[in-house]
Amino acid sequence: MFHLKLALKYLRGRKKVFFTFSNMLSMCGIIIGVFSLLVVSSVMNGFDTDMRNRVIASKAEIKIFNKDHSPIKKYDLLLKKIIELPEVAGAAPICENELMIQKKNNLASSVCYGIDFEKQRKVTEIFGKIVVGEPSEKLLEDDGIIIGLDLSLTLSATVGEYIQLSSPIGTEPTPFGLLPKSKKFKIVGIFISGMPEYDRVFTYISLKNAQYFLGYTDNEINHIEIRTKDTRKSKSISRKIGSHLENKFIVEDWSVFDANLFNAIRMEKIVMFFVLILMIIIASFNMTGNFIKLVIEKRTEIGVLKAMGASEKDIIKIFLNVGIIIGILGTFIGLVLAIALLIVQHRFHLIRIPVPGFPLQWLPVEMRMRNFIFVPVIVIIISFLSTVHPAKRTMKIDPIKIIRN
């Protein structure tokens, strides 16, 4: 018990309540480090989740292809087998094709998805982001097309107007020779996905029309898109689907077919984490210097304690307690401040993003339990290690010399 009492005495110095100025600086370094690390990691988690949701809402969560990327035939049987899995919320057939879009003199390229309207509603959220028009299954079957807002601005086209879709690859024989397949479509809806690069290139037509451009039969498609009941487990569920299909198909979750975006987000989080850990390590150097100074100042007291029978282990424990108290107290205060700020931001959106047209209007946050356990543990360990060297210096103090002087 006397270890703790002496540790508190050394922390307070001559003060009765607060710590000494140097000890307060050491603790403030820990507080700032913990606070920054938790807040930044929670904000990065928020951006990560928001970006994942936007990708999944526009490009699906899991995709299934033939191993040689040839057309999937008799896809109805495959859909029934996939829906049997309890983790799957929906599955839809897709015919993906790259087409040219033209309206008068305006020309643009497009990644065009042929969809089954009703099945696709269970897989992506694109129909919930329609801002102009009210597309339906019948309108799509009647040569309707849904386009993104940025593409509509590029083409100067809106709902009710007609555009021409042409396939630069697929051709069909005519009296004038082989010509690119071309067809006129009526715009029945305009969407905003929250991802400008998607709004510039993505379009949606009926499955039948997409099969026409690709030269597929009625029972052939490019791939199948899947939505699960828990988007956080996409990777594990994709592996389970692959096993369920006896590994006869390629099954990819969104982090694979959109790997560049996923890897960029992960790398940013890793770099930011290490930068902030360095901040805490720098604060620990300050603690080490402070404790070395404290050992020098308390040489006489340490010598007297040794002369009274205190062992070297007892003296080391006193200074280790000093470091642990500063580490735990600084970590706790930083933890409380971070949680308070993050809860306020989550509920009231105090910190906003002043960028017109940006998909997010405020700073997103997502508090994950593992961060709030891992960070405090790491900080307390660093605080403990920063006191080990100064504590060992007390072993060199000779009580005989201290008493003689």
C-alpha angles and dihedrals in degrees: 000000000000089000090065094044093052091044090055090046092054091047093052097040108186092341120099101209116015131048123257118275094256092049090048090053090052091050092046089055090055092045093051092045095050093042093050095044095050095043095047093045090049091050091048089049089052092052090045093053093043092050092047091051092050093050092047092046091054106028103026128249103256131018130198123205136173110261091247091039090243119145115291109237127205089014093171090074091049092050091053091051092050094048089057090074112094092219093060117093097180145345130200137184118243135194108194121194139162111235139171118239123204137182112177105302095346115100132181140162122239143191098225122200121203106209144181098234099214096042093045091057088068094050108043134023096223093114090057089059098057108130099176126035134007109253120197138179091261094051091051092048089052091064095278125156135199117212137181124258095246091051091050089054091049091052095036087229132135140179113309095027126109128239132183121239118200132181112221091196108035114073136184131202117254135167085267094054130259112345132177113267109258135178138173118239134188118226107238101168144015121205138193110209097182089245109093093198089059093046089056098055114016120098132166129214134162119290091241093056092047090052088053093056092046095044092238127150122241093269097047127093139164099238146327124253121211136196119200130206092241115039091190090069098050095125096049092043091050089055090049091051090050090053091046089055090049091247091284092130139047108253116191130178122212094267089063103044090040094036097143093060093042093049092046091054092046093048091050091052093049094048092046091049093053092046091055093044087056088056089057092046090053089051088051090055087055089051091050092051090047093052093047087054090048092052091052092049092049097046092115094049091047091050091050091049090052091048089052091056105271111147125227088252090057092052092047090050091054093057093040088055089053091056094043092050092051091045096048095042093046091046092049094050092046090048093051093047092048093049092047093051094045094049091049091048092047093051104034104023093223095165108064133186107238096205115120112230094012111143091233121055096188139030109277119221132189120181112210119194095223091060092051090051100038098047098051091046092051092047094049090049091050090048091051093049092049090063097047096082097046090046091053090053088069088069089070093058111107111211092201092060091045092053093046091052 
